[in-house]
Amino acid sequence: MAKPNYSFEKRQRELAKKKKKEDKAREKAERRAGAPATDAAGEPAGEGAAGGAGDAAAEAAQAGGAGPAPTA
């Protein structure tokens, strides 16, 4: 059985950590430049499933139906 190469594993962890740090610095620079950050789906960050509920309420208000229609 082969013995583990700990120095290789350590180097891989260091490279991953460095890449993550560079990505974070790049995203921070983009935010400072005023470019909107996007998530993995390509949508602006901060909008998603939670934003859908607000949209439904806004559409109902525009349609003039804030609630059920009054009955006579």
mmCIF file of the N, C-alpha and C atoms, coordinates in Angstrom:
data_MODEL
# 
_entry.id   MODEL 
# 
loop_
_atom_site.group_PDB 
_atom_site.id 
_atom_site.type_symbol 
_atom_site.label_atom_id 
_atom_site.label_alt_id 
_atom_site.label_comp_id 
_atom_site.label_asym_id 
_atom_site.label_entity_id 
_atom_site.label_seq_id 
_atom_site.pdbx_PDB_ins_code 
_atom_site.Cartn_x 
_atom_site.Cartn_y 
_atom_site.Cartn_z 
_atom_site.occupancy 
_atom_site.B_iso_or_equiv 
_atom_site.pdbx_formal_charge 
_atom_site.auth_seq_id 
_atom_site.auth_comp_id 
_atom_site.auth_asym_id 
_atom_site.auth_atom_id 
_atom_site.pdbx_PDB_model_num 
ATOM 1   N N  . MET A 1 1  ? 0.839   -1.183 0.000   1.00 0.00 ? 1  MET A N  1 
ATOM 2   C CA . MET A 1 1  ? 0.000   0.000  0.000   1.00 0.00 ? 1  MET A CA 1 
ATOM 3   C C  . MET A 1 1  ? 0.881   1.243  0.000   1.00 0.00 ? 1  MET A C  1 
ATOM 4   N N  . ALA A 1 2  ? 0.530   2.211  -0.830  1.00 0.00 ? 2  ALA A N  1 
ATOM 5   C CA . ALA A 1 2  ? 1.319   3.432  -0.944  1.00 0.00 ? 2  ALA A CA 1 
ATOM 6   C C  . ALA A 1 2  ? 1.058   4.363  0.231   1.00 0.00 ? 2  ALA A C  1 
ATOM 7   N N  . LYS A 1 3  ? 2.092   5.059  0.648   1.00 0.00 ? 3  LYS A N  1 
ATOM 8   C CA . LYS A 1 3  ? 1.904   5.996  1.757   1.00 0.00 ? 3  LYS A CA 1 
ATOM 9   C C  . LYS A 1 3  ? 1.376   7.337  1.213   1.00 0.00 ? 3  LYS A C  1 
ATOM 10  N N  . PRO A 1 4  ? 0.603   8.045  1.988   1.00 0.00 ? 4  PRO A N  1 
ATOM 11  C CA . PRO A 1 4  ? 0.031   9.310  1.527   1.00 0.00 ? 4  PRO A CA 1 
ATOM 12  C C  . PRO A 1 4  ? 1.113   10.375 1.330   1.00 0.00 ? 4  PRO A C  1 
ATOM 13  N N  . ASN A 1 5  ? 0.917   11.192 0.324   1.00 0.00 ? 5  ASN A N  1 
ATOM 14  C CA . ASN A 1 5  ? 1.841   12.284 0.031   1.00 0.00 ? 5  ASN A CA 1 
ATOM 15  C C  . ASN A 1 5  ? 1.247   13.561 0.632   1.00 0.00 ? 5  ASN A C  1 
ATOM 16  N N  . TYR A 1 6  ? 1.594   13.819 1.870   1.00 0.00 ? 6  TYR A N  1 
ATOM 17  C CA . TYR A 1 6  ? 0.993   14.941 2.587   1.00 0.00 ? 6  TYR A CA 1 
ATOM 18  C C  . TYR A 1 6  ? 1.405   16.290 1.999   1.00 0.00 ? 6  TYR A C  1 
ATOM 19  N N  . SER A 1 7  ? 2.622   16.379 1.485   1.00 0.00 ? 7  SER A N  1 
ATOM 20  C CA . SER A 1 7  ? 3.053   17.668 0.929   1.00 0.00 ? 7  SER A CA 1 
ATOM 21  C C  . SER A 1 7  ? 2.245   18.016 -0.325  1.00 0.00 ? 7  SER A C  1 
ATOM 22  N N  . PHE A 1 8  ? 1.870   17.019 -1.127  1.00 0.00 ? 8  PHE A N  1 
ATOM 23  C CA . PHE A 1 8  ? 1.032   17.271 -2.304  1.00 0.00 ? 8  PHE A CA 1 
ATOM 24  C C  . PHE A 1 8  ? -0.338  17.760 -1.865  1.00 0.00 ? 8  PHE A C  1 
ATOM 25  N N  . GLU A 1 9  ? -0.918  17.090 -0.869  1.00 0.00 ? 9  GLU A N  1 
ATOM 26  C CA . GLU A 1 9  ? -2.248  17.493 -0.386  1.00 0.00 ? 9  GLU A CA 1 
ATOM 27  C C  . GLU A 1 9  ? -2.220  18.905 0.174   1.00 0.00 ? 9  GLU A C  1 
ATOM 28  N N  . LYS A 1 10 ? -1.141  19.219 0.906   1.00 0.00 ? 10 LYS A N  1 
ATOM 29  C CA . LYS A 1 10 ? -1.018  20.553 1.481   1.00 0.00 ? 10 LYS A CA 1 
ATOM 30  C C  . LYS A 1 10 ? -0.928  21.603 0.367   1.00 0.00 ? 10 LYS A C  1 
ATOM 31  N N  . ARG A 1 11 ? -0.158  21.317 -0.665  1.00 0.00 ? 11 ARG A N  1 
ATOM 32  C CA . ARG A 1 11 ? -0.009  22.252 -1.784  1.00 0.00 ? 11 ARG A CA 1 
ATOM 33  C C  . ARG A 1 11 ? -1.343  22.470 -2.498  1.00 0.00 ? 11 ARG A C  1 
ATOM 34  N N  . GLN A 1 12 ? -2.117  21.398 -2.652  1.00 0.00 ? 12 GLN A N  1 
ATOM 35  C CA . GLN A 1 12 ? -3.428  21.528 -3.289  1.00 0.00 ? 12 GLN A CA 1 
ATOM 36  C C  . GLN A 1 12 ? -4.354  22.411 -2.453  1.00 0.00 ? 12 GLN A C  1 
ATOM 37  N N  . ARG A 1 13 ? -4.311  22.259 -1.133  1.00 0.00 ? 13 ARG A N  1 
ATOM 38  C CA . ARG A 1 13 ? -5.130  23.105 -0.250  1.00 0.00 ? 13 ARG A CA 1 
ATOM 39  C C  . ARG A 1 13 ? -4.693  24.564 -0.361  1.00 0.00 ? 13 ARG A C  1 
ATOM 40  N N  . GLU A 1 14 ? -3.373  24.793 -0.407  1.00 0.00 ? 14 GLU A N  1 
ATOM 41  C CA . GLU A 1 14 ? -2.863  26.154 -0.520  1.00 0.00 ? 14 GLU A CA 1 
ATOM 42  C C  . GLU A 1 14 ? -3.294  26.800 -1.835  1.00 0.00 ? 14 GLU A C  1 
ATOM 43  N N  . LEU A 1 15 ? -3.233  26.046 -2.927  1.00 0.00 ? 15 LEU A N  1 
ATOM 44  C CA . LEU A 1 15 ? -3.650  26.572 -4.223  1.00 0.00 ? 15 LEU A CA 1 
ATOM 45  C C  . LEU A 1 15 ? -5.142  26.908 -4.228  1.00 0.00 ? 15 LEU A C  1 
ATOM 46  N N  . ALA A 1 16 ? -5.957  26.040 -3.635  1.00 0.00 ? 16 ALA A N  1 
ATOM 47  C CA . ALA A 1 16 ? -7.400  26.286 -3.572  1.00 0.00 ? 16 ALA A CA 1 
ATOM 48  C C  . ALA A 1 16 ? -7.690  27.538 -2.745  1.00 0.00 ? 16 ALA A C  1 
ATOM 49  N N  . LYS A 1 17 ? -6.968  27.679 -1.634  1.00 0.00 ? 17 LYS A N  1 
ATOM 50  C CA . LYS A 1 17 ? -7.155  28.833 -0.769  1.00 0.00 ? 17 LYS A CA 1 
ATOM 51  C C  . LYS A 1 17 ? -6.753  30.121 -1.500  1.00 0.00 ? 17 LYS A C  1 
ATOM 52  N N  . LYS A 1 18 ? -5.637  30.072 -2.239  1.00 0.00 ? 18 LYS A N  1 
ATOM 53  C CA . LYS A 1 18 ? -5.168  31.232 -2.994  1.00 0.00 ? 18 LYS A CA 1 
ATOM 54  C C  . LYS A 1 18 ? -6.171  31.623 -4.070  1.00 0.00 ? 18 LYS A C  1 
ATOM 55  N N  . LYS A 1 19 ? -6.718  30.628 -4.774  1.00 0.00 ? 19 LYS A N  1 
ATOM 56  C CA . LYS A 1 19 ? -7.696  30.891 -5.833  1.00 0.00 ? 19 LYS A CA 1 
ATOM 57  C C  . LYS A 1 19 ? -8.950  31.528 -5.256  1.00 0.00 ? 19 LYS A C  1 
ATOM 58  N N  . LYS A 1 20 ? -9.414  31.008 -4.129  1.00 0.00 ? 20 LYS A N  1 
ATOM 59  C CA . LYS A 1 20 ? -10.609 31.557 -3.497  1.00 0.00 ? 20 LYS A CA 1 
ATOM 60  C C  . LYS A 1 20 ? -10.373 33.007 -3.072  1.00 0.00 ? 20 LYS A C  1 
ATOM 61  N N  . LYS A 1 21 ? -9.199  33.278 -2.547  1.00 0.00 ? 21 LYS A N  1 
ATOM 62  C CA . LYS A 1 21 ? -8.878  34.638 -2.109  1.00 0.00 ? 21 LYS A CA 1 
ATOM 63  C C  . LYS A 1 21 ? -8.824  35.593 -3.303  1.00 0.00 ? 21 LYS A C  1 
ATOM 64  N N  . GLU A 1 22 ? -8.237  35.140 -4.419  1.00 0.00 ? 22 GLU A N  1 
ATOM 65  C CA . GLU A 1 22 ? -8.175  35.972 -5.616  1.00 0.00 ? 22 GLU A CA 1 
ATOM 66  C C  . GLU A 1 22 ? -9.573  36.239 -6.177  1.00 0.00 ? 22 GLU A C  1 
ATOM 67  N N  . ASP A 1 23 ? -10.424 35.213 -6.186  1.00 0.00 ? 23 ASP A N  1 
ATOM 68  C CA . ASP A 1 23 ? -11.799 35.387 -6.672  1.00 0.00 ? 23 ASP A CA 1 
ATOM 69  C C  . ASP A 1 23 ? -12.550 36.403 -5.824  1.00 0.00 ? 23 ASP A C  1 
ATOM 70  N N  . LYS A 1 24 ? -12.357 36.304 -4.514  1.00 0.00 ? 24 LYS A N  1 
ATOM 71  C CA . LYS A 1 24 ? -13.040 37.216 -3.608  1.00 0.00 ? 24 LYS A CA 1 
ATOM 72  C C  . LYS A 1 24 ? -12.552 38.651 -3.826  1.00 0.00 ? 24 LYS A C  1 
ATOM 73  N N  . ALA A 1 25 ? -11.245 38.829 -4.027  1.00 0.00 ? 25 ALA A N  1 
ATOM 74  C CA . ALA A 1 25 ? -10.694 40.162 -4.270  1.00 0.00 ? 25 ALA A CA 1 
ATOM 75  C C  . ALA A 1 25 ? -11.213 40.719 -5.592  1.00 0.00 ? 25 ALA A C  1 
ATOM 76  N N  . ARG A 1 26 ? -11.324 39.851 -6.612  1.00 0.00 ? 26 ARG A N  1 
ATOM 77  C CA . ARG A 1 26 ? -11.838 40.295 -7.913  1.00 0.00 ? 26 ARG A CA 1 
ATOM 78  C C  . ARG A 1 26 ? -13.287 40.741 -7.791  1.00 0.00 ? 26 ARG A C  1 
ATOM 79  N N  . GLU A 1 27 ? -14.103 39.964 -7.078  1.00 0.00 ? 27 GLU A N  1 
ATOM 80  C CA . GLU A 1 27 ? -15.513 40.328 -6.895  1.00 0.00 ? 27 GLU A CA 1 
ATOM 81  C C  . GLU A 1 27 ? -15.641 41.634 -6.125  1.00 0.00 ? 27 GLU A C  1 
ATOM 82  N N  . LYS A 1 28 ? -14.789 41.817 -5.134  1.00 0.00 ? 28 LYS A N  1 
ATOM 83  C CA . LYS A 1 28 ? -14.821 43.044 -4.352  1.00 0.00 ? 28 LYS A CA 1 
ATOM 84  C C  . LYS A 1 28 ? -14.456 44.243 -5.224  1.00 0.00 ? 28 LYS A C  1 
ATOM 85  N N  . ALA A 1 29 ? -13.463 44.074 -6.104  1.00 0.00 ? 29 ALA A N  1 
ATOM 86  C CA . ALA A 1 29 ? -13.064 45.147 -7.015  1.00 0.00 ? 29 ALA A CA 1 
ATOM 87  C C  . ALA A 1 29 ? -14.188 45.468 -7.993  1.00 0.00 ? 29 ALA A C  1 
ATOM 88  N N  . GLU A 1 30 ? -14.913 44.439 -8.458  1.00 0.00 ? 30 GLU A N  1 
ATOM 89  C CA . GLU A 1 30 ? -16.041 44.666 -9.368  1.00 0.00 ? 30 GLU A CA 1 
ATOM 90  C C  . GLU A 1 30 ? -17.140 45.460 -8.670  1.00 0.00 ? 30 GLU A C  1 
ATOM 91  N N  . ARG A 1 31 ? -17.401 45.139 -7.409  1.00 0.00 ? 31 ARG A N  1 
ATOM 92  C CA . ARG A 1 31 ? -18.433 45.876 -6.661  1.00 0.00 ? 31 ARG A CA 1 
ATOM 93  C C  . ARG A 1 31 ? -18.026 47.336 -6.507  1.00 0.00 ? 31 ARG A C  1 
ATOM 94  N N  . ARG A 1 32 ? -16.751 47.570 -6.230  1.00 0.00 ? 32 ARG A N  1 
ATOM 95  C CA . ARG A 1 32 ? -16.287 48.948 -6.073  1.00 0.00 ? 32 ARG A CA 1 
ATOM 96  C C  . ARG A 1 32 ? -16.377 49.718 -7.388  1.00 0.00 ? 32 ARG A C  1 
ATOM 97  N N  . ALA A 1 33 ? -16.177 49.024 -8.501  1.00 0.00 ? 33 ALA A N  1 
ATOM 98  C CA . ALA A 1 33 ? -16.228 49.669 -9.812  1.00 0.00 ? 33 ALA A CA 1 
ATOM 99  C C  . ALA A 1 33 ? -17.663 49.961 -10.236 1.00 0.00 ? 33 ALA A C  1 
ATOM 100 N N  . GLY A 1 34 ? -18.636 49.427 -9.509  1.00 0.00 ? 34 GLY A N  1 
ATOM 101 C CA . GLY A 1 34 ? -20.034 49.693 -9.826  1.00 0.00 ? 34 GLY A CA 1 
ATOM 102 C C  . GLY A 1 34 ? -20.662 48.653 -10.712 1.00 0.00 ? 34 GLY A C  1 
ATOM 103 N N  . ALA A 1 35 ? -19.940 47.635 -11.084 1.00 0.00 ? 35 ALA A N  1 
ATOM 104 C CA . ALA A 1 35 ? -20.514 46.566 -11.901 1.00 0.00 ? 35 ALA A CA 1 
ATOM 105 C C  . ALA A 1 35 ? -21.339 45.669 -10.996 1.00 0.00 ? 35 ALA A C  1 
ATOM 106 N N  . PRO A 1 36 ? -22.573 45.378 -11.368 1.00 0.00 ? 36 PRO A N  1 
ATOM 107 C CA . PRO A 1 36 ? -23.397 44.527 -10.515 1.00 0.00 ? 36 PRO A CA 1 
ATOM 108 C C  . PRO A 1 36 ? -22.869 43.098 -10.493 1.00 0.00 ? 36 PRO A C  1 
ATOM 109 N N  . ALA A 1 37 ? -22.774 42.547 -9.301  1.00 0.00 ? 37 ALA A N  1 
ATOM 110 C CA . ALA A 1 37 ? -22.330 41.159 -9.169  1.00 0.00 ? 37 ALA A CA 1 
ATOM 111 C C  . ALA A 1 37 ? -23.471 40.234 -9.563  1.00 0.00 ? 37 ALA A C  1 
ATOM 112 N N  . THR A 1 38 ? -23.160 39.124 -10.190 1.00 0.00 ? 38 THR A N  1 
ATOM 113 C CA . THR A 1 38 ? -24.184 38.169 -10.578 1.00 0.00 ? 38 THR A CA 1 
ATOM 114 C C  . THR A 1 38 ? -23.924 36.853 -9.886  1.00 0.00 ? 38 THR A C  1 
ATOM 115 N N  . ASP A 1 39 ? -25.001 36.115 -9.655  1.00 0.00 ? 39 ASP A N  1 
ATOM 116 C CA . ASP A 1 39 ? -24.851 34.803 -9.043  1.00 0.00 ? 39 ASP A CA 1 
ATOM 117 C C  . ASP A 1 39 ? -24.651 33.758 -10.133 1.00 0.00 ? 39 ASP A C  1 
ATOM 118 N N  . ALA A 1 40 ? -24.648 32.499 -9.755  1.00 0.00 ? 40 ALA A N  1 
ATOM 119 C CA . ALA A 1 40 ? -24.375 31.415 -10.693 1.00 0.00 ? 40 ALA A CA 1 
ATOM 120 C C  . ALA A 1 40 ? -25.417 31.337 -11.807 1.00 0.00 ? 40 ALA A C  1 
ATOM 121 N N  . ALA A 1 41 ? -26.653 31.760 -11.541 1.00 0.00 ? 41 ALA A N  1 
ATOM 122 C CA . ALA A 1 41 ? -27.717 31.683 -12.540 1.00 0.00 ? 41 ALA A CA 1 
ATOM 123 C C  . ALA A 1 41 ? -27.676 32.872 -13.506 1.00 0.00 ? 41 ALA A C  1 
ATOM 124 N N  . GLY A 1 42 ? -26.775 33.833 -13.246 1.00 0.00 ? 42 GLY A N  1 
ATOM 125 C CA . GLY A 1 42 ? -26.669 34.993 -14.122 1.00 0.00 ? 42 GLY A CA 1 
ATOM 126 C C  . GLY A 1 42 ? -27.621 36.107 -13.753 1.00 0.00 ? 42 GLY A C  1 
ATOM 127 N N  . GLU A 1 43 ? -28.327 35.950 -12.640 1.00 0.00 ? 43 GLU A N  1 
ATOM 128 C CA . GLU A 1 43 ? -29.233 36.993 -12.174 1.00 0.00 ? 43 GLU A CA 1 
ATOM 129 C C  . GLU A 1 43 ? -28.473 37.913 -11.231 1.00 0.00 ? 43 GLU A C  1 
ATOM 130 N N  . PRO A 1 44 ? -28.895 39.160 -11.116 1.00 0.00 ? 44 PRO A N  1 
ATOM 131 C CA . PRO A 1 44 ? -28.239 40.050 -10.169 1.00 0.00 ? 44 PRO A CA 1 
ATOM 132 C C  . PRO A 1 44 ? -28.312 39.474 -8.758  1.00 0.00 ? 44 PRO A C  1 
ATOM 133 N N  . ALA A 1 45 ? -27.244 39.629 -8.012  1.00 0.00 ? 45 ALA A N  1 
ATOM 134 C CA . ALA A 1 45 ? -27.200 39.092 -6.659  1.00 0.00 ? 45 ALA A CA 1 
ATOM 135 C C  . ALA A 1 45 ? -28.254 39.778 -5.804  1.00 0.00 ? 45 ALA A C  1 
ATOM 136 N N  . GLY A 1 46 ? -28.852 39.038 -4.887  1.00 0.00 ? 46 GLY A N  1 
ATOM 137 C CA . GLY A 1 46 ? -29.876 39.594 -4.013  1.00 0.00 ? 46 GLY A CA 1 
ATOM 138 C C  . GLY A 1 46 ? -31.275 39.369 -4.528  1.00 0.00 ? 46 GLY A C  1 
ATOM 139 N N  . GLU A 1 47 ? -31.428 38.982 -5.761  1.00 0.00 ? 47 GLU A N  1 
ATOM 140 C CA . GLU A 1 47 ? -32.745 38.680 -6.307  1.00 0.00 ? 47 GLU A CA 1 
ATOM 141 C C  . GLU A 1 47 ? -32.799 37.194 -6.586  1.00 0.00 ? 47 GLU A C  1 
ATOM 142 N N  . GLY A 1 48 ? -33.929 36.608 -6.302  1.00 0.00 ? 48 GLY A N  1 
ATOM 143 C CA . GLY A 1 48 ? -34.033 35.173 -6.524  1.00 0.00 ? 48 GLY A CA 1 
ATOM 144 C C  . GLY A 1 48 ? -35.402 34.708 -6.117  1.00 0.00 ? 48 GLY A C  1 
ATOM 145 N N  . ALA A 1 49 ? -35.460 33.608 -5.400  1.00 0.00 ? 49 ALA A N  1 
ATOM 146 C CA . ALA A 1 49 ? -36.737 33.046 -4.990  1.00 0.00 ? 49 ALA A CA 1 
ATOM 147 C C  . ALA A 1 49 ? -37.500 34.023 -4.097  1.00 0.00 ? 49 ALA A C  1 
ATOM 148 N N  . ALA A 1 50 ? -36.818 34.742 -3.231  1.00 0.00 ? 50 ALA A N  1 
ATOM 149 C CA . ALA A 1 50 ? -37.489 35.682 -2.345  1.00 0.00 ? 50 ALA A CA 1 
ATOM 150 C C  . ALA A 1 50 ? -38.044 36.865 -3.129  1.00 0.00 ? 50 ALA A C  1 
ATOM 151 N N  . GLY A 1 51 ? -37.421 37.230 -4.216  1.00 0.00 ? 51 GLY A N  1 
ATOM 152 C CA . GLY A 1 51 ? -37.887 38.345 -5.022  1.00 0.00 ? 51 GLY A CA 1 
ATOM 153 C C  . GLY A 1 51 ? -39.173 38.033 -5.759  1.00 0.00 ? 51 GLY A C  1 
ATOM 154 N N  . GLY A 1 52 ? -39.477 36.776 -5.969  1.00 0.00 ? 52 GLY A N  1 
ATOM 155 C CA . GLY A 1 52 ? -40.670 36.383 -6.704  1.00 0.00 ? 52 GLY A CA 1 
ATOM 156 C C  . GLY A 1 52 ? -41.946 36.720 -5.962  1.00 0.00 ? 52 GLY A C  1 
ATOM 157 N N  . ALA A 1 53 ? -41.953 36.613 -4.638  1.00 0.00 ? 53 ALA A N  1 
ATOM 158 C CA . ALA A 1 53 ? -43.151 36.889 -3.851  1.00 0.00 ? 53 ALA A CA 1 
ATOM 159 C C  . ALA A 1 53 ? -43.507 38.367 -3.936  1.00 0.00 ? 53 ALA A C  1 
ATOM 160 N N  . GLY A 1 54 ? -42.521 39.245 -3.909  1.00 0.00 ? 54 GLY A N  1 
ATOM 161 C CA . GLY A 1 54 ? -42.769 40.669 -4.017  1.00 0.00 ? 54 GLY A CA 1 
ATOM 162 C C  . GLY A 1 54 ? -43.311 41.032 -5.385  1.00 0.00 ? 54 GLY A C  1 
ATOM 163 N N  . ASP A 1 55 ? -42.851 40.346 -6.411  1.00 0.00 ? 55 ASP A N  1 
ATOM 164 C CA . ASP A 1 55 ? -43.324 40.612 -7.758  1.00 0.00 ? 55 ASP A CA 1 
ATOM 165 C C  . ASP A 1 55 ? -44.804 40.265 -7.896  1.00 0.00 ? 55 ASP A C  1 
ATOM 166 N N  . ALA A 1 56 ? -45.245 39.190 -7.273  1.00 0.00 ? 56 ALA A N  1 
ATOM 167 C CA . ALA A 1 56 ? -46.644 38.788 -7.351  1.00 0.00 ? 56 ALA A CA 1 
ATOM 168 C C  . ALA A 1 56 ? -47.533 39.834 -6.685  1.00 0.00 ? 56 ALA A C  1 
ATOM 169 N N  . ALA A 1 57 ? -47.093 40.378 -5.568  1.00 0.00 ? 57 ALA A N  1 
ATOM 170 C CA . ALA A 1 57 ? -47.869 41.399 -4.877  1.00 0.00 ? 57 ALA A CA 1 
ATOM 171 C C  . ALA A 1 57 ? -47.937 42.671 -5.722  1.00 0.00 ? 57 ALA A C  1 
ATOM 172 N N  . ALA A 1 58 ? -46.841 43.018 -6.378  1.00 0.00 ? 58 ALA A N  1 
ATOM 173 C CA . ALA A 1 58 ? -46.832 44.213 -7.212  1.00 0.00 ? 58 ALA A CA 1 
ATOM 174 C C  . ALA A 1 58 ? -47.756 44.040 -8.411  1.00 0.00 ? 58 ALA A C  1 
ATOM 175 N N  . GLU A 1 59 ? -47.771 42.856 -8.992  1.00 0.00 ? 59 GLU A N  1 
ATOM 176 C CA . GLU A 1 59 ? -48.648 42.600 -10.128 1.00 0.00 ? 59 GLU A CA 1 
ATOM 177 C C  . GLU A 1 59 ? -50.112 42.673 -9.710  1.00 0.00 ? 59 GLU A C  1 
ATOM 178 N N  . ALA A 1 60 ? -50.448 42.178 -8.526  1.00 0.00 ? 60 ALA A N  1 
ATOM 179 C CA . ALA A 1 60 ? -51.831 42.228 -8.049  1.00 0.00 ? 60 ALA A CA 1 
ATOM 180 C C  . ALA A 1 60 ? -52.257 43.676 -7.821  1.00 0.00 ? 60 ALA A C  1 
ATOM 181 N N  . ALA A 1 61 ? -51.354 44.508 -7.307  1.00 0.00 ? 61 ALA A N  1 
ATOM 182 C CA . ALA A 1 61 ? -51.677 45.908 -7.058  1.00 0.00 ? 61 ALA A CA 1 
ATOM 183 C C  . ALA A 1 61 ? -51.897 46.641 -8.379  1.00 0.00 ? 61 ALA A C  1 
ATOM 184 N N  . GLN A 1 62 ? -51.111 46.318 -9.394  1.00 0.00 ? 62 GLN A N  1 
ATOM 185 C CA . GLN A 1 62 ? -51.275 46.967 -10.687 1.00 0.00 ? 62 GLN A CA 1 
ATOM 186 C C  . GLN A 1 62 ? -52.583 46.555 -11.346 1.00 0.00 ? 62 GLN A C  1 
ATOM 187 N N  . ALA A 1 63 ? -53.029 45.335 -11.105 1.00 0.00 ? 63 ALA A N  1 
ATOM 188 C CA . ALA A 1 63 ? -54.252 44.840 -11.703 1.00 0.00 ? 63 ALA A CA 1 
ATOM 189 C C  . ALA A 1 63 ? -55.478 45.421 -10.982 1.00 0.00 ? 63 ALA A C  1 
ATOM 190 N N  . GLY A 1 64 ? -55.269 46.102 -9.874  1.00 0.00 ? 64 GLY A N  1 
ATOM 191 C CA . GLY A 1 64 ? -56.374 46.708 -9.150  1.00 0.00 ? 64 GLY A CA 1 
ATOM 192 C C  . GLY A 1 64 ? -57.017 45.749 -8.165  1.00 0.00 ? 64 GLY A C  1 
ATOM 193 N N  . GLY A 1 65 ? -56.484 44.591 -7.998  1.00 0.00 ? 65 GLY A N  1 
ATOM 194 C CA . GLY A 1 65 ? -57.058 43.610 -7.088  1.00 0.00 ? 65 GLY A CA 1 
ATOM 195 C C  . GLY A 1 65 ? -56.214 43.456 -5.846  1.00 0.00 ? 65 GLY A C  1 
ATOM 196 N N  . ALA A 1 66 ? -56.469 44.262 -4.839  1.00 0.00 ? 66 ALA A N  1 
ATOM 197 C CA . ALA A 1 66 ? -55.729 44.152 -3.596  1.00 0.00 ? 66 ALA A CA 1 
ATOM 198 C C  . ALA A 1 66 ? -56.260 43.024 -2.733  1.00 0.00 ? 66 ALA A C  1 
ATOM 199 N N  . GLY A 1 67 ? -57.446 42.519 -3.046  1.00 0.00 ? 67 GLY A N  1 
ATOM 200 C CA . GLY A 1 67 ? -58.042 41.449 -2.266  1.00 0.00 ? 67 GLY A CA 1 
ATOM 201 C C  . GLY A 1 67 ? -59.153 40.808 -3.062  1.00 0.00 ? 67 GLY A C  1 
ATOM 202 N N  . PRO A 1 68 ? -59.970 40.022 -2.407  1.00 0.00 ? 68 PRO A N  1 
ATOM 203 C CA . PRO A 1 68 ? -61.098 39.395 -3.129  1.00 0.00 ? 68 PRO A CA 1 
ATOM 204 C C  . PRO A 1 68 ? -62.122 40.458 -3.524  1.00 0.00 ? 68 PRO A C  1 
ATOM 205 N N  . ALA A 1 69 ? -62.821 40.197 -4.605  1.00 0.00 ? 69 ALA A N  1 
ATOM 206 C CA . ALA A 1 69 ? -63.818 41.141 -5.099  1.00 0.00 ? 69 ALA A CA 1 
ATOM 207 C C  . ALA A 1 69 ? -64.991 41.202 -4.123  1.00 0.00 ? 69 ALA A C  1 
ATOM 208 N N  . PRO A 1 70 ? -65.496 42.408 -3.868  1.00 0.00 ? 70 PRO A N  1 
ATOM 209 C CA . PRO A 1 70 ? -66.650 42.523 -2.954  1.00 0.00 ? 70 PRO A CA 1 
ATOM 210 C C  . PRO A 1 70 ? -67.894 41.881 -3.566  1.00 0.00 ? 70 PRO A C  1 
ATOM 211 N N  . THR A 1 71 ? -68.702 41.266 -2.709  1.00 0.00 ? 71 THR A N  1 
ATOM 212 C CA . THR A 1 71 ? -69.941 40.626 -3.181  1.00 0.00 ? 71 THR A CA 1 
ATOM 213 C C  . THR A 1 71 ? -71.116 41.522 -2.868  1.00 0.00 ? 71 THR A C  1 
ATOM 214 N N  . ALA A 1 72 ? -72.172 41.440 -3.661  1.00 0.00 ? 72 ALA A N  1 
ATOM 215 C CA . ALA A 1 72 ? -73.347 42.298 -3.484  1.00 0.00 ? 72 ALA A CA 1 
ATOM 216 C C  . ALA A 1 72 ? -74.374 41.714 -2.582  1.00 0.00 ? 72 ALA A C  1 
# 
